[in-house]
Amino acid sequence: MSDEMDALSASRLADLAGTTAEEVQRLVDLGILITDSAGLFRTSDVQKVRLLEACERAGLPVQGIAAAVGKGSLSFDFLEAAPYRRWAVRSGRSYREVSRDTGISLDALISALESMGFAKMAPDEPIREDELEDIVPMLQLAHSIGNLDQGLARIGRAWAEGLRLAATAENQDYTVRFGRLLKSGTDLWAAKEQAVRLATELLPMVDQALMACYRRQQELVWTESLVEDIENELDAAGIAGRSERVPAMCFLDLVGYTQLTDERGDQAAAELAEALAVLVDGSARQHGGLPVKWLGDGVMVYFREPPGAVLAALDMVEELSAARLPPGHLGIAAGPVVAQGGDYFGRTVNLAARIAAHAGPGQVLVSESVAEGGSPSGVELVKAGEVHLKGFARPVMLFEAWAI
């Protein structure tokens, strides 16, 4: 916010917080909001109003919050800190006005913003500053070249899901560290002040690190796509032949994950999932794979070629044992897949999941389409027989992978 917004009228505070002047007055009457001698509010009161509304939506009594503030057992002073000033406020323009000025239809504008994790608002509500300044220019360019479609919405949802996962992991780490401070005897608000001081210094660096991480992932994905494009061109020219290559999907599920959660609690399950993620990510990438979807007790991995999937699966079996983690049962199928929104769909995906469910602890089972491509070096594929799998009308021939 700019310096001229350091003192706010009730109506301006309501506009920026996305609420009504009546709601602001209610919070004043409760003693939660306090004006200066001129009857004006501080910019930090914007975040206070929004936090209180979130508390109300969560079912917390505002009267009880007001009583706690009056007794001094609850304070909102931490909202003055820089980390909370990063939260955007409402601008002076409505969604309808932005739609008119940019030529983007209201439905397309609101839908695109909603896909990126922003709240769906009424057309005449004021648009957020970050939506207006950081998102709308991109949408306007996409609209001008006819590219504002469902594809962009899928990308927006992927951004929102991925970044929410990152923000959740950050907050979980903060919660653990914050809990340690409290257990050591540190006062609640002193602990909050300490956390805010650290966040003020750290968050700008986090922004830079996050973008560096994102660009690295772009490099990996774009390079893989470019290699595939070049390979296809060579195939078309009859220069190099791997035109019949098909991707492979691998599912890994941990044995006894639910029982472990029941016996040791959610924290143990979370630590197990984190250890599994590190292990799977390393094995998959070493053999040309990409973890796609985490399933709590397992993971789905995409591989450019079936041999890489088999080698990675056998590595995972060994590494799970070496790390003293529960054994996994793994299934691999090769064939066409549908890629959409960073995920993969289709019969091949479903078959791999069913094969994994059929496999025993520490067992790697593969479909016939994987075996047809031949055994990778150091691996033997042994016929395991036909089985009936849920969702498949005909028996499926399976092979078991063994390291030799």
C-alpha positions as CSV (number, residue, x, y, z in Angstrom):
1,M,0.0,0.0,0.0
2,S,1.2,3.5,-0.7
3,D,2.0,6.1,2.0
4,E,-1.2,8.1,1.3
5,M,-3.2,5.1,2.5
6,D,-1.7,5.1,6.0
7,A,-4.8,6.6,7.4
8,L,-8.1,5.2,6.3
9,S,-11.7,6.3,6.7
10,A,-14.3,3.7,7.6
11,S,-15.7,3.6,4.1
12,R,-12.2,3.3,2.6
13,L,-11.2,0.5,5.1
14,A,-14.4,-1.3,4.1
15,D,-13.6,-1.0,0.4
16,L,-10.1,-2.3,0.8
17,A,-11.1,-5.2,3.1
18,G,-14.0,-6.1,0.8
19,T,-16.7,-5.6,3.5
20,T,-19.2,-3.0,4.5
21,A,-19.0,0.1,6.6
22,E,-21.6,-1.4,8.9
23,E,-19.3,-4.3,9.6
24,V,-16.4,-2.0,10.3
25,Q,-18.6,-0.1,12.8
26,R,-19.6,-3.4,14.5
27,L,-16.0,-4.2,15.1
28,V,-15.4,-0.7,16.5
29,D,-18.3,-1.1,18.8
30,L,-16.9,-4.4,20.0
31,G,-13.5,-2.7,20.8
32,I,-11.6,-4.8,18.2
33,L,-10.9,-1.9,15.9
34,I,-9.7,1.3,17.4
35,T,-9.5,4.7,15.5
36,D,-7.0,7.5,16.1
37,S,-8.0,10.9,17.4
38,A,-9.3,11.9,14.0
39,G,-11.5,8.8,13.7
40,L,-9.2,7.2,11.1
41,F,-7.9,3.6,10.9
42,R,-4.5,2.1,10.1
43,T,-3.6,0.1,7.0
44,S,-3.1,-3.0,9.2
45,D,-6.8,-2.8,10.1
46,V,-7.5,-4.1,6.5
47,Q,-5.9,-7.4,7.4
48,K,-7.5,-7.4,10.8
49,V,-11.0,-7.1,9.3
50,R,-10.3,-9.9,6.8
51,L,-8.8,-12.2,9.5
52,L,-11.8,-11.6,11.8
53,E,-14.2,-12.4,8.9
54,A,-12.3,-15.7,8.3
55,C,-12.7,-16.5,12.0
56,E,-16.4,-15.9,11.8
57,R,-16.6,-18.2,8.7
58,A,-14.8,-20.8,10.8
59,G,-17.5,-20.5,13.5
60,L,-15.5,-18.5,16.0
61,P,-17.5,-16.0,18.1
62,V,-16.4,-12.4,17.4
63,Q,-17.8,-11.4,20.8
64,G,-15.4,-14.0,22.4
65,I,-12.5,-12.6,20.4
66,A,-13.4,-9.1,21.5
67,A,-13.5,-10.2,25.1
68,A,-10.1,-11.9,24.8
69,V,-8.7,-8.7,23.2
70,G,-10.1,-6.6,26.1
71,K,-8.4,-8.9,28.6
72,G,-5.1,-8.7,26.8
73,S,-5.0,-12.4,26.2
74,L,-5.3,-11.9,22.4
75,S,-3.7,-9.3,20.2
76,F,-3.6,-8.5,16.5
77,D,-0.5,-6.3,16.7
78,F,1.5,-8.9,14.7
79,L,-0.6,-7.9,11.7
80,E,1.5,-4.7,11.6
81,A,4.5,-6.7,10.4
82,A,5.7,-6.7,6.8
83,P,4.8,-10.3,6.0
84,Y,1.1,-9.6,6.4
85,R,1.3,-6.4,4.3
86,R,2.0,-8.7,1.4
87,W,-1.6,-9.7,1.4
88,A,-3.3,-7.7,-1.4
89,V,-6.2,-5.4,-0.7
90,R,-9.1,-4.3,-3.0
91,S,-8.5,-1.8,-5.8
92,G,-10.7,1.1,-6.8
93,R,-12.1,-0.8,-9.9
94,S,-14.7,-3.4,-10.1
95,Y,-14.6,-6.6,-12.1
96,R,-17.2,-5.3,-14.4
97,E,-15.1,-2.1,-15.1
98,V,-11.9,-4.2,-15.7
99,S,-13.9,-6.4,-18.1
100,R,-15.2,-3.4,-20.0
101,D,-11.7,-1.8,-20.2
102,T,-9.8,-4.9,-21.3
103,G,-12.4,-6.5,-23.6
104,I,-12.3,-9.7,-21.6
105,S,-15.8,-11.0,-20.9
106,L,-16.9,-11.0,-17.3
107,D,-17.3,-14.8,-17.3
108,A,-13.9,-15.4,-18.8
109,L,-12.2,-12.9,-16.4
110,I,-13.9,-14.3,-13.2
111,S,-13.4,-17.9,-14.3
112,A,-9.7,-17.4,-15.1
113,L,-9.1,-15.7,-11.7
114,E,-11.1,-18.4,-9.9
115,S,-9.0,-21.2,-11.5
116,M,-5.9,-19.5,-10.0
117,G,-7.2,-19.7,-6.5
118,F,-8.8,-16.3,-6.2
119,A,-12.3,-16.0,-4.7
120,K,-15.3,-15.8,-7.0
121,M,-16.7,-12.3,-6.6
122,A,-19.8,-10.5,-7.9
123,P,-19.2,-8.3,-11.0
124,D,-19.6,-5.0,-9.1
125,E,-17.2,-6.0,-6.3
126,P,-13.8,-4.3,-6.3
127,I,-11.1,-6.4,-7.9
128,R,-8.0,-7.2,-5.7
129,E,-4.8,-5.2,-6.4
130,D,-2.8,-8.3,-7.2
131,E,-5.4,-9.6,-9.6
132,L,-5.5,-6.2,-11.3
133,E,-1.7,-5.6,-11.5
134,D,-0.2,-9.0,-11.8
135,I,-2.8,-11.3,-13.4
136,V,-5.1,-9.1,-15.6
137,P,-2.3,-8.0,-18.0
138,M,-1.5,-11.6,-18.8
139,L,-5.1,-12.4,-19.3
140,Q,-5.5,-9.4,-21.6
141,L,-2.6,-10.6,-23.7
142,A,-4.0,-14.1,-23.8
143,H,-7.4,-12.7,-24.9
144,S,-5.8,-10.6,-27.6
145,I,-4.3,-13.6,-29.3
146,G,-7.3,-15.8,-28.8
147,N,-5.7,-18.0,-26.1
148,L,-7.9,-17.3,-23.2
149,D,-9.5,-20.7,-23.0
150,Q,-9.9,-23.8,-20.9
151,G,-6.2,-24.6,-21.4
152,L,-5.3,-21.4,-19.4
153,A,-7.8,-22.4,-16.7
154,R,-6.1,-25.8,-16.4
155,I,-2.7,-24.1,-16.0
156,G,-4.2,-21.8,-13.4
157,R,-5.5,-24.7,-11.4
158,A,-2.1,-26.4,-11.6
159,W,-0.4,-23.3,-10.3
160,A,-2.9,-22.9,-7.5
161,E,-2.6,-26.6,-6.4
162,G,1.1,-26.7,-6.6
163,L,1.6,-23.4,-4.8
164,R,-1.0,-24.3,-2.1
165,L,1.0,-27.5,-1.5
166,A,4.2,-25.4,-1.1
167,A,2.5,-22.9,1.2
168,T,1.0,-25.7,3.3
169,A,4.4,-27.3,3.7
170,E,5.8,-24.0,4.8
171,N,3.1,-23.5,7.3
172,Q,3.4,-27.0,8.7
173,D,7.1,-26.4,9.2
174,Y,6.3,-23.1,10.9
175,T,3.8,-24.8,13.2
176,V,6.3,-27.4,14.3
177,R,9.0,-24.8,15.0
178,F,6.4,-22.5,16.7
179,G,5.3,-25.4,18.9
180,R,8.9,-26.0,20.0
181,L,9.2,-22.4,21.0
182,L,6.1,-22.6,23.1
183,K,7.2,-25.9,24.8
184,S,10.5,-24.2,25.7
185,G,8.6,-21.7,27.7
186,T,8.6,-18.8,25.3
187,D,5.5,-16.5,25.7
188,L,2.9,-16.9,22.9
189,W,3.2,-13.4,21.6
190,A,7.0,-13.2,22.0
191,A,7.1,-16.4,19.9
192,K,4.9,-14.7,17.2
193,E,7.1,-11.6,17.2
194,Q,10.2,-13.8,16.8
195,A,8.6,-15.7,13.9
196,V,7.5,-12.4,12.2
197,R,11.0,-11.0,12.4
198,L,12.4,-14.1,10.7
199,A,9.7,-14.1,8.1
200,T,10.3,-10.4,7.3
201,E,13.9,-11.1,6.4
202,L,13.3,-14.5,4.8
203,L,10.2,-14.1,2.6
204,P,11.8,-11.9,-0.1
205,M,14.5,-14.6,-0.5
206,V,11.8,-17.3,-0.6
207,D,10.2,-15.4,-3.5
208,Q,13.4,-15.6,-5.4
209,A,14.1,-19.2,-4.5
210,L,10.6,-20.2,-5.6
211,M,11.0,-18.6,-9.0
212,A,14.4,-20.3,-9.4
213,C,12.8,-23.6,-8.6
214,Y,10.0,-23.0,-11.0
215,R,12.3,-22.1,-13.8
216,R,14.3,-25.3,-13.1
217,Q,11.2,-27.4,-13.5
218,Q,10.4,-25.5,-16.7
219,E,13.8,-26.4,-18.0
220,L,13.3,-30.1,-17.2
221,V,9.9,-30.3,-18.7
222,W,10.7,-28.2,-21.8
223,T,13.9,-30.1,-22.5
224,E,12.0,-33.4,-22.3
225,S,9.4,-32.0,-24.7
226,L,12.0,-30.7,-27.1
227,V,13.8,-34.1,-27.1
228,E,10.5,-35.8,-28.0
229,D,9.8,-33.3,-30.8
230,I,13.3,-33.8,-32.3
231,E,12.8,-37.6,-32.0
232,N,9.5,-37.4,-33.8
233,E,11.0,-35.3,-36.6
234,L,13.9,-37.8,-37.0
235,D,11.4,-40.7,-37.1
236,A,9.3,-38.8,-39.8
237,A,12.5,-38.3,-41.8
238,G,13.4,-42.0,-41.5
239,I,16.7,-41.1,-39.8
240,A,16.2,-42.7,-36.4
241,G,13.6,-45.1,-35.4
242,R,11.8,-45.2,-32.1
243,S,8.4,-44.4,-33.5
244,E,6.8,-47.3,-31.7
245,R,8.0,-46.2,-28.3
246,V,5.2,-45.8,-25.9
247,P,5.3,-44.3,-22.4
248,A,4.8,-46.3,-19.2
249,M,3.0,-45.6,-16.0
250,C,4.1,-47.0,-12.7
251,F,2.1,-47.1,-9.4
252,L,3.7,-47.8,-6.1
253,D,1.6,-48.4,-3.0
254,L,3.0,-49.0,0.5
255,V,2.0,-52.0,2.4
256,G,0.3,-51.4,5.8
257,Y,0.2,-47.6,5.5
258,T,-3.3,-47.3,7.0
259,Q,-2.4,-49.6,9.9
260,L,0.8,-47.6,10.5
261,T,-1.2,-44.3,10.6
262,D,-3.6,-45.9,13.2
263,E,-0.8,-47.2,15.3
264,R,1.7,-44.4,15.3
265,G,-0.4,-41.4,14.4
266,D,-0.6,-38.8,11.6
267,Q,2.8,-37.3,12.3
268,A,4.5,-40.7,11.7
269,A,2.5,-41.1,8.5
270,A,3.5,-37.6,7.3
271,E,7.2,-38.4,8.0
272,L,6.8,-41.7,6.1
273,A,5.2,-39.9,3.1
274,E,8.1,-37.4,3.1
275,A,10.7,-40.1,3.1
276,L,8.9,-41.9,0.3
277,A,8.8,-38.8,-1.8
278,V,12.5,-38.3,-1.6
279,L,13.2,-41.9,-2.4
280,V,10.7,-42.1,-5.4
281,D,11.8,-38.7,-6.8
282,G,15.4,-39.8,-6.9
283,S,14.8,-43.3,-8.4
284,A,12.3,-42.0,-11.0
285,R,14.4,-39.1,-12.3
286,Q,17.5,-41.3,-12.6
287,H,15.6,-43.5,-15.1
288,G,13.7,-40.9,-17.0
289,G,10.6,-40.8,-14.8
290,L,8.5,-38.0,-13.3
291,P,6.4,-38.4,-10.2
292,V,3.0,-37.1,-11.2
293,K,0.5,-37.7,-8.4
294,W,1.0,-38.4,-4.7
295,L,-1.6,-40.6,-3.2
296,G,-0.8,-40.5,0.6
297,D,0.3,-44.2,0.7
298,G,1.8,-44.2,-2.8
299,V,2.6,-42.4,-6.0
300,M,2.0,-42.5,-9.7
301,V,5.0,-42.0,-11.9
302,Y,5.3,-41.3,-15.7
303,F,8.2,-42.7,-17.7
304,R,9.1,-41.9,-21.3
305,E,10.0,-45.6,-21.8
306,P,9.0,-48.9,-20.2
307,P,12.6,-50.1,-19.5
308,G,13.2,-47.0,-17.3
309,A,10.0,-47.8,-15.4
310,V,11.1,-51.3,-14.7
311,L,14.6,-50.3,-13.5
312,A,13.3,-47.6,-11.3
313,A,10.7,-49.9,-9.8
314,L,13.3,-52.5,-8.8
315,D,15.5,-49.7,-7.4
316,M,12.5,-48.5,-5.3
317,V,12.0,-52.0,-3.9
318,E,15.6,-52.1,-2.7
319,E,15.7,-48.6,-1.4
320,L,12.5,-49.0,0.6
321,S,14.1,-52.0,2.3
322,A,17.4,-50.2,2.9
323,A,15.6,-47.2,4.4
324,R,13.6,-49.6,6.7
325,L,10.3,-48.3,5.2
326,P,7.3,-50.6,4.6
327,P,7.5,-52.6,1.4
328,G,5.8,-51.5,-1.7
329,H,3.8,-53.3,-4.3
330,L,4.4,-51.9,-7.8
331,G,2.6,-52.2,-11.1
332,I,3.7,-51.0,-14.5
333,A,1.8,-50.7,-17.8
334,A,2.9,-49.3,-21.1
335,G,0.7,-47.7,-23.8
336,P,-1.0,-44.5,-24.9
337,V,-1.9,-42.0,-22.2
338,V,-3.8,-38.7,-22.2
339,A,-1.8,-35.8,-20.7
340,Q,-3.9,-32.9,-19.3
341,G,-3.3,-30.3,-16.6
342,G,0.0,-32.0,-15.5
343,D,-1.8,-35.3,-14.9
344,Y,-2.2,-38.5,-17.0
345,F,-5.4,-40.4,-17.8
346,G,-6.5,-43.4,-19.7
347,R,-6.6,-47.2,-19.9
348,T,-2.9,-47.5,-19.4
349,V,-3.0,-45.5,-16.1
350,N,-5.9,-47.6,-14.8
351,L,-4.2,-50.8,-15.7
352,A,-1.0,-49.9,-13.9
353,A,-3.0,-49.0,-10.8
354,R,-4.8,-52.4,-10.9
355,I,-1.6,-54.3,-11.4
356,A,0.0,-52.5,-8.4
357,A,-3.0,-53.4,-6.3
358,H,-2.6,-57.1,-7.3
359,A,1.1,-57.2,-6.6
360,G,2.4,-58.6,-3.4
361,P,4.8,-56.8,-0.9
362,G,8.1,-56.1,-2.6
363,Q,6.8,-57.4,-5.9
364,V,7.1,-55.6,-9.3
365,L,4.5,-56.8,-11.8
366,V,4.3,-55.5,-15.4
367,S,1.8,-55.8,-18.2
368,E,2.5,-57.7,-21.4
369,S,3.0,-54.5,-23.3
370,V,6.0,-53.8,-21.1
371,A,7.4,-57.3,-21.5
372,E,7.0,-57.0,-25.3
373,G,9.6,-54.3,-25.3
374,G,12.2,-56.7,-23.9
375,S,14.0,-56.9,-20.6
376,P,16.3,-54.1,-19.5
377,S,19.9,-55.0,-18.9
378,G,20.2,-56.8,-15.6
379,V,16.6,-57.7,-15.4
380,E,14.6,-60.8,-16.1
381,L,10.8,-60.7,-16.8
382,V,9.2,-64.0,-15.8
383,K,5.6,-64.8,-16.9
384,A,3.4,-64.8,-13.8
385,G,0.2,-65.8,-15.6
386,E,-3.2,-64.3,-16.5
387,V,-5.3,-62.6,-13.8
388,H,-8.7,-60.9,-13.7
389,L,-8.4,-57.3,-12.8
390,K,-11.3,-55.0,-11.8
391,G,-12.5,-52.9,-14.7
392,F,-11.0,-55.1,-17.4
393,A,-13.3,-57.6,-19.2
394,R,-10.6,-60.0,-20.3
395,P,-7.8,-61.6,-18.3
396,V,-4.5,-59.7,-18.2
397,M,-1.2,-61.4,-18.7
398,L,1.3,-60.3,-16.1
399,F,5.1,-60.7,-15.8
400,E,7.2,-60.3,-12.7
401,A,10.5,-58.3,-12.8
402,W,13.6,-59.7,-11.2
403,A,17.0,-58.2,-10.9
404,I,19.7,-60.6,-12.0
